Amino acid sequence: MHPDIHLTLHHARAAELSAEAEPRPARRHDLRTRLGWALVEVGLRLAARPGTAPAH
């Protein structure tokens, strides 16, 4: 298949899938992102804390 045709079909299929996808509220995504990064930060602080006992 010619690369240009393949790319055109890919873009068409991506547009179809995007149109079928259910829209998610942006606020929920923002909250999830902030919560996720907060958990990562807490985990890094716990891992970097000196004097902690190793996990078994």
DOFIMAR-767025 format. One record per residue: x, y, z of N, C-alpha, C, CB in turn; residue in three letters; residue number from 1. Coordinates in steps of 0.001 Angstrom, whole numbers. Glycine has a CB too. Example, Ala and Ser with C-alpha at 12.3 -4.5 7.8 and 13.67 -1.06 7.14 Angstrom:
# residues 2
n_u;n_v;n_w;ca_u;ca_v;ca_w;c_u;c_v;c_w;cb_u;cb_v;cb_w;nuza;vexfi
13190;-5690;7800;12300;-4500;7800;13200;-3300;7800;11308;-4473;9046;Ala;1
12850;-2250;7080;13670;-1060;7140;12900;30;7870;14084;-598;5725;Ser;2
***
This chain:
# residues 56
n_u;n_v;n_w;ca_u;ca_v;ca_w;c_u;c_v;c_w;cb_u;cb_v;cb_w;nuza;vexfi
853;-1176;0;0;0;0;899;1239;0;-971;-2;1232;Met;1
519;2214;-764;1282;3450;-866;1237;4184;478;729;4352;-2009;His;2
2359;4742;940;2400;5408;2255;1375;6532;2415;3777;5968;2489;Pro;3
1140;7293;1359;182;8399;1458;-1239;7874;1680;232;9269;186;Asp;4
-1582;6796;1010;-2911;6205;1182;-3050;5638;2583;-3166;5104;130;Ile;5
-1990;4974;3047;-2013;4412;4397;-2209;5518;5442;-708;3634;4678;His;6
-1510;6619;5282;-1628;7740;6219;-3025;8350;6175;-577;8812;5903;Leu;7
-3591;8474;4989;-4943;9016;4841;-5961;8118;5534;-5302;9175;3354;Thr;8
-5821;6794;5341;-6724;5852;6011;-6560;5900;7528;-6472;4429;5507;Leu;9
-5327;6053;7978;-5068;6155;9417;-5760;7381;10007;-3554;6218;9691;His;10
-5645;8510;9338;-6283;9737;9822;-7809;9607;9816;-5853;10937;8961;His;11
-8345;8956;8788;-9799;8765;8718;-10272;7882;9867;-10204;8142;7361;Ala;12
-9558;6801;10131;-9939;5888;11224;-9776;6572;12584;-9084;4596;11175;Arg;13
-8747;7353;12747;-8546;8077;14001;-9682;9067;14241;-7195;8812;13988;Ala;14
-10139;9720;13188;-11256;10653;13317;-12542;9917;13685;-11452;11438;12011;Ala;15
-12753;8721;13095;-13936;7921;13444;-13902;7509;14910;-14027;6672;12549;Glu;16
-12765;7019;15354;-12648;6590;16748;-12814;7762;17707;-11300;5913;16982;Leu;17
-12278;8894;17345;-12410;10078;18188;-13869;10521;18283;-11543;11222;17643;Ser;18
-14598;10421;17181;-16014;10805;17179;-16848;9835;18005;-16550;10866;15744;Ala;19
-16458;8562;18030;-17205;7550;18792;-16907;7611;20291;-16879;6159;18265;Glu;20
-15768;8138;20651;-15355;8152;22053;-16294;9035;22864;-13898;8645;22191;Ala;21
-16539;8593;24088;-17378;9382;24990;-16546;10520;25560;-17969;8497;26133;Glu;22
-17093;11726;25523;-16338;12845;26097;-16286;12725;27624;-16973;14201;25684;Pro;23
-15141;12997;28176;-14974;12972;29631;-14899;14403;30127;-13701;12168;30049;Arg;24
-15440;14633;31290;-15337;15990;31846;-13872;16352;32104;-16158;16105;33160;Pro;25
-13487;17524;31690;-12094;17952;31841;-11730;18086;33314;-11856;19286;31112;Ala;26
-12680;18480;34135;-12395;18664;35553;-12019;17348;36222;-13596;19280;36255;Arg;27
-12698;16271;35857;-12385;14975;36451;-10978;14545;36064;-13409;13913;36013;Arg;28
-10632;14754;34796;-9294;14390;34347;-8244;15218;35084;-9161;14585;32824;His;29
-8529;16494;35257;-7595;17367;35957;-7415;16901;37401;-8086;18830;35918;Asp;30
-8499;16512;38047;-8418;16029;39422;-7621;14737;39491;-9819;15817;40002;Leu;31
-7866;13832;38554;-7109;12576;38522;-5620;12837;38332;-7627;11666;37400;Arg;32
-5292;13748;37456;-3891;14057;37190;-3224;14634;38430;-3767;15036;36017;Thr;33
-3886;15582;39065;-3305;16190;40271;-3156;15170;41389;-4168;17361;40750;Arg;34
-4159;14310;41570;-4082;13281;42608;-2955;12297;42302;-5426;12532;42732;Leu;35
-2837;11913;41044;-1776;10988;40653;-402;11542;40941;-1888;10655;39193;Gly;36
-173;12791;40575;1133;13391;40827;1389;13593;42318;1246;14720;40099;Trp;37
331;13866;43079;498;13990;44542;924;12655;45135;-818;14476;45212;Ala;38
337;11563;44656;725;10235;45140;2158;9888;44743;-235;9173;44598;Leu;39
2551;10284;43561;3937;10064;43135;4887;10837;44031;4134;10480;41662;Val;40
4542;12069;44342;5395;12891;45201;5525;12284;46594;4838;14315;45300;Glu;41
4413;11809;47147;4454;11180;48472;5313;9924;48432;3029;10836;48962;Val;42
5149;9125;47388;5942;7903;47256;7431;8203;47152;5491;7113;46038;Gly;43
7776;9233;46396;9192;9591;46281;9752;10093;47599;9384;10648;45205;Leu;44
8945;10821;48340;9423;11294;49653;9638;10120;50603;8418;12297;50270;Arg;45
8733;9155;50578;8886;7978;51436;10093;7142;51027;7623;7122;51390;Leu;46
10334;7020;49742;11460;6224;49257;12787;6904;49555;11328;5976;47759;Ala;47
12817;8221;49582;14064;8953;49799;14336;9222;51268;14031;10257;49048;Ala;48
13398;8865;52131;13555;9142;53557;14688;8276;54125;12219;8878;54323;Arg;49
15714;8883;54739;16823;8105;55312;16393;7389;56593;18027;9021;55600;Pro;50
16970;6239;56818;16685;5512;58049;15441;4674;58025;16583;6448;59150;Gly;51
14825;4473;56901;13642;3634;56848;14059;2175;56763;12747;4016;55654;Thr;52
13255;1324;57326;13530;-94;57310;13211;-668;55923;12717;-816;58406;Ala;53
14043;-1591;55419;13768;-2185;54119;12523;-3070;54187;14980;-3000;53633;Pro;54
11777;-3120;53102;10573;-3947;53039;10958;-5401;52894;9663;-3515;51876;Ala;55
10165;-6264;53465;10434;-7706;53388;9723;-8324;52254;10045;-8399;54652;His;56
***
